[in-house]
């Protein structure tokens, strides 16, 4: 959804963003000077539009768009998984890296058996394309005050964005949870820069 003329419901600024930097990076970074909302939309035959949700949070593996909600729904069949968050990262070589971060029930650790069961459950209830490349135990899943998972900011961290521009800590119900993801993203980026022979 890209809009070239003003729309009544367009936000005009972010609270506390006195210089307008976050506002510009959110809506005008992709196409300079053009307001980019970023949702997938479909125009119907009667000229109305259906908004499907954020395009930057959609997983796109091998040209097939996948919904993260499908992966989360599969976890209701794995009681050891208390919560999860999945992101998809386009790789410079044309590859696609899709890690799944999970929090586990107290006393549970991510064994090879549990890892295989999580993968098998996702495959059974969604598709083979939804199976993550890696399952990583995380101490917590960062959420907003509206109880929404912050997939896009986490993806930005792992894509190399600076934490100050990728994440708005004030929007988080558990801001302390983000530090683990910042560290993990920095480790991944550092190891990818070193390469396999370093």
Secondary structure, 3 states (H helix, E strand, C coil): CEECCCCCCCCCCCCCCCCCHHHHHHHCCCCCCCEECCEEEEECCCCCEEEEEEHHHCEEECCEEECHHHHHHHHHHCCCEEEEEECCEECCCCCEECEEEEEECCCCCCCHHHHHHHHHHHHHHCCHHHCCCEEEECCCCCEECCCCECHHHHHHHHCCCCHHHHCCHHHECCHHHHHHHHHHHHHHHHHHHHCCCC
